[in-house]
Amino acid sequence: MWRRFNRASSASWRVSVAAFGGANLKANFFNWRLQLLALILGVGVYAAVNGLDPAGFARDLSGVESGSSAVPVSMPGRISPLATIEDVIVKKYPKLAHISPAEHENLRGLRGRDGMILLDVREPSEFAVSHLAGAHRVDPDASLESLLATTGVVDGKSIIFYCSVGARSAELAQRMQERLTALGADAVANLSGGIFKWHNDERALVDGSGSTNLVHGYSAYWGQLIRRKELIAVEPPGAKPGERAMKGTTKPAS
């Protein structure tokens, strides 16, 4: 009888343990799912508060890292902050000097207009809307020969490249850096943040007629980086009727 009681007690204990273990396993699995859900929601809230779109950032990375062959014209979603894109460009081109707008102005003050060559690495339609004073436009895929035809003698001069955000210009600057230095250039650098950062800082711009506060947004997607959206244009104000500047984040003709 004692043996029967022992066996019954032992079986009952095993059933209890199994039930308790199963309940714990289910509870742990449920808690794990809750923690995962909380993590996903937390990342989402953080991204929303900080203006980040993980899917968008992947697109931005591909656009920035591909260089001039393609900063994509049209992509959906919210773009990453300009400062984040600047960091990506600096890491992509670590051997190239990257200077801020303030550093550029200090350098211009030290070297004077004759000691610097400023190159705008954008399309003609972008350059026509506005550019930095004294800039010469060159194609993103320019050869050394075509670049020198624009710049003239580079010996003893600092050469600064810029574009919309700094991706196209960084690619061209890095491709030309060694050859320009071999020809006597004192320095080759990329303007960090490009004309978008310059415009966001409310620094002076010009077009074919003089001073302007307009800037080409490249596309609706990339135009999100421009702070004063009302000043985005796809044509200069002097365009013919029917081709006048369209303001807002409209896709440009280029």
C-alpha positions in Angstrom: 0.0 0.0 0.0 2.8 2.4 0.8 4.4 1.6 -2.5 1.2 2.3 -4.3 0.9 5.6 -2.5 4.6 6.4 -3.4 4.0 5.6 -7.0 0.8 7.7 -7.1 2.6 10.6 -5.3 5.5 10.4 -7.7 3.3 10.4 -10.8 1.3 13.3 -9.4 4.5 15.2 -8.8 5.7 14.6 -12.3 2.4 15.8 -13.8 2.6 18.9 -11.6 6.2 19.6 -12.6 5.3 19.1 -16.3 2.3 21.3 -16.1 4.3 24.0 -14.2 7.2 23.8 -16.7 4.8 24.0 -19.6 3.1 27.0 -18.1 6.5 28.6 -17.5 7.5 27.9 -21.1 4.3 29.5 -22.5 4.7 32.5 -20.1 8.4 32.9 -21.2 7.4 32.7 -24.9 4.7 35.2 -24.4 7.0 37.6 -22.5 9.6 37.2 -25.2 7.1 38.2 -27.9 6.0 41.2 -25.8 9.7 42.3 -25.4 10.3 42.0 -29.1 7.1 44.0 -29.8 8.2 46.7 -27.3 11.6 46.8 -29.0 10.1 47.2 -32.5 7.7 49.9 -31.2 10.6 51.6 -29.4 12.7 51.8 -32.5 9.8 53.1 -34.4 9.1 55.8 -31.9 12.8 56.8 -31.7 12.9 57.0 -35.5 9.8 59.1 -35.7 11.0 61.5 -33.0 14.4 61.8 -34.6 13.2 62.1 -38.2 14.7 58.8 -39.3 13.3 56.3 -41.7 15.3 53.1 -41.6 14.0 52.0 -45.1 14.6 55.5 -46.4 18.1 55.5 -44.9 19.0 52.3 -46.9 17.8 54.1 -50.0 19.8 57.2 -49.1 22.9 55.1 -48.5 22.6 53.5 -51.9 22.2 56.9 -53.6 25.0 58.5 -51.7 27.4 55.6 -52.0 26.8 55.2 -55.7 28.0 58.7 -56.4 27.1 60.7 -59.4 25.9 57.7 -61.4 23.1 58.1 -59.1 21.7 60.0 -56.7 18.2 58.7 -57.5 15.8 61.4 -58.8 12.6 59.9 -57.5 12.2 57.8 -54.4 9.3 57.5 -51.9 9.4 58.0 -48.1 11.1 60.4 -45.7 14.8 61.1 -46.2 17.5 60.9 -43.5 18.7 64.1 -41.9 21.4 66.0 -43.9 23.9 65.6 -41.1 23.6 61.8 -41.3 24.1 61.9 -45.1 27.2 64.1 -44.6 28.6 61.5 -42.2 28.1 58.7 -44.7 29.9 60.7 -47.4 32.8 61.5 -45.1 33.2 57.7 -44.3 32.8 56.8 -48.0 35.7 59.2 -49.0 38.0 59.2 -46.0 41.1 60.4 -47.9 39.3 63.5 -49.2 39.2 66.7 -47.1 35.7 67.8 -46.3 35.2 71.4 -45.2 32.2 73.2 -43.7 30.6 76.3 -45.3 32.3 78.4 -42.5 35.7 76.8 -43.2 35.2 77.5 -46.9 34.5 81.2 -46.2 37.6 81.4 -44.0 39.7 79.8 -46.6 38.4 82.2 -49.3 39.3 85.1 -46.9 42.8 83.8 -46.6 43.5 82.8 -50.2 41.4 85.4 -51.9 39.3 84.8 -55.0 42.4 84.2 -57.2 43.8 81.5 -54.9 40.7 79.3 -55.1 38.8 77.5 -57.8 35.2 76.6 -56.9 33.6 73.8 -58.9 29.8 73.1 -59.0 29.3 69.4 -59.8 25.6 69.6 -60.8 23.5 69.6 -63.9 22.9 72.8 -66.0 19.3 73.3 -64.8 20.5 73.1 -61.1 23.3 75.6 -61.7 20.9 78.0 -63.6 18.6 78.3 -60.5 21.5 79.3 -58.2 25.1 78.6 -57.3 27.9 79.9 -55.1 29.4 83.1 -56.3 32.4 82.5 -58.5 31.6 78.8 -59.1 32.3 77.1 -62.4 30.0 74.2 -63.4 31.5 70.9 -64.4 29.7 67.6 -65.3 29.7 65.0 -62.6 31.4 62.6 -65.0 33.9 65.2 -66.2 37.3 64.0 -67.5 40.5 65.7 -66.3 40.8 67.4 -69.7 37.3 68.9 -69.6 37.8 69.9 -66.0 41.1 71.7 -66.8 39.4 73.4 -69.8 37.1 75.0 -67.2 39.5 75.7 -64.5 42.6 76.8 -66.4 45.9 76.6 -64.4 45.5 74.9 -61.0 49.1 75.3 -59.8 49.2 76.9 -56.4 45.4 76.9 -56.0 42.9 75.3 -53.6 40.1 73.5 -55.5 36.8 73.1 -53.8 34.0 70.9 -55.2 30.4 71.0 -54.2 27.0 69.7 -55.4 23.5 69.3 -53.8 24.5 67.3 -50.7 28.2 66.5 -51.4 27.9 63.0 -53.0 28.5 63.8 -56.7 31.2 66.3 -55.8 33.0 64.0 -53.4 33.1 61.3 -56.1 34.6 63.6 -58.7 36.9 65.3 -56.2 38.4 62.0 -55.1 38.7 60.8 -58.7 40.6 64.0 -59.6 42.5 64.5 -56.3 45.9 62.8 -57.1 46.0 64.2 -60.7 45.2 67.8 -59.6 47.8 67.6 -56.8 50.4 66.3 -59.3 49.6 69.4 -61.4 50.4 71.7 -58.4 47.1 72.2 -56.7 47.6 73.2 -53.0 44.5 71.4 -51.8 41.5 69.5 -53.1 38.4 69.5 -50.8 34.6 68.7 -50.8 32.1 71.2 -49.4 30.3 69.2 -46.8 26.5 69.4 -47.1 26.7 71.0 -50.5 24.6 73.8 -51.6 21.7 72.5 -49.5 23.5 73.1 -46.3 24.8 76.4 -47.7 21.2 77.5 -48.4 19.9 76.2 -45.1 22.5 78.4 -43.4 21.1 81.3 -45.3 24.4 82.1 -47.1 24.5 84.1 -50.3 23.8 82.6 -53.7 23.6 84.0 -57.2 22.1 83.2 -60.6 22.7 84.6 -64.0 21.1 87.9 -63.0 22.6 88.5 -59.6 21.7 87.6 -56.0 18.9 85.0 -55.4 17.6 83.1 -52.5 16.3 80.2 -54.6 17.8 76.8 -54.8 17.2 73.7 -57.0 15.9 70.8 -55.0 17.1 68.1 -57.4 13.9 66.1 -56.8 10.9 66.0 -54.5 12.7 63.3 -52.4 16.0 65.1 -52.0 14.3 68.5 -51.7 13.1 67.4 -48.2 16.6 68.3 -47.0 16.0 72.0 -47.8 14.7 73.9 -44.8 12.9 76.7 -46.6 10.7 74.7 -49.0 9.1 77.9 -50.4 12.4 78.8 -52.0 12.9 75.5 -54.0 12.7 76.1 -57.8 13.3 74.1 -60.9 13.9 77.1 -63.2 15.3 80.6 -62.5 12.8 83.4 -62.2 13.7 84.8 -65.6 12.5 81.7 -67.5 10.1 82.2 -70.4 6.3 82.2 -69.7 5.2 78.6 -69.1 8.7 77.6 -67.9 8.8 79.8 -64.8 10.1 78.6 -61.6 7.8 76.1 -59.9 8.1 76.3 -56.2 7.8 73.4 -53.8 9.2 69.9 -54.0 8.3 69.3 -57.6 10.4 66.8 -59.6 12.9 68.9 -61.7 13.3 68.7 -65.5 16.8 67.3 -65.1 
